């Protein structure tokens, strides 16, 4: 613990303006998502653009590639939250059936194994399998956020917990601290979205 504290302090001293901005905007993004505020997607777009470069620099290639997807999803999410509801109205919170989630989990495991093997055998990627798992999981979960699927918070809890280990191991202590905060906010996000969902019952998403 003392070693982590020292490393974190050193990270604060060494971090550049870009990482500070990325972290601040990432926190703002999640806070706004919890509140179902559409401006979360603007914060996500800018933060993502910065992290794309940062992750590439520390050889987390799948995480870096994921940021390209996030950029597209920020635009898509803005549109969906504004016009993706019934009759082109505001999108409401919905859920997916267990069978859909089972299929998603199997697909994530399969894709993670395939891309992890490629990275492990053909690149110098760090933690190729874990990096792949968090990447493919985040692809699906980000789409779930754009559609306001309630269970996205459960997925994020798992992804963010694993990400804390990944970023700590690569010396990205400030980002690891950010994801620790994410884990806490995810719990609040799930509770708030579930309360809102139960207050206005809607049909299960197709």
C-alpha positions, 0 to 999 in steps of 0.5 A: 500500500505504501508503495502504491501511495508513493507511486501515485504521488510520483504519478501526480507530479509527472502527469501532463496536462493531457492526462489531467484533462482526460481524467477530469472529463472522464469523471464528468462523463460518468457523473452526467451519465448517472444523471441521464444528462445528454452532455455526457457524450460531449465530455466522453468525446474529448476525453476519449480523443486524449486517451487514444494517444495515452494508451498507445504510448503505454502499449495497451493497443486494444485499449487504444483501438477501443478509443476509436470506437468510443469516439463513434459511440459518443456521436451515436449516443448523443443522437440516440439519447436525443431522438432514439425513443418512441416516435423520435422522442427522448430515449427511456431506460430499458432492459435486455432478457437473460438470454440476450446477456448469456449470448453476449457473454459467450461472444465476449469470451470467444472474441477475447480469446481470439484477439488475445491470442493474436496479440500474444503471438504477434505483438509486444502487447501487455496483458493481451487476454485481459486487455482483450476482455476489457476491450470487447466487454466495453464495446458491448457495454458502451452500446448498452449505454447509448441505448440506456440498457439498465444492466450496463452498470453491472458490466461496467462494474466487472470491466472497471475492476479489472481495469484497475489492475491493468492500469496499475501494472502499467504505471498509470496510477492516476487512471487506476485511481479514476477507475476506482472512483468509477467502481463506486459511481457505478453502484450509484448509477445502477441504483439511480437508473433502476429507481427511474426505470421502476418508476416508469415501467416500459417494455423490455428492449428487443 
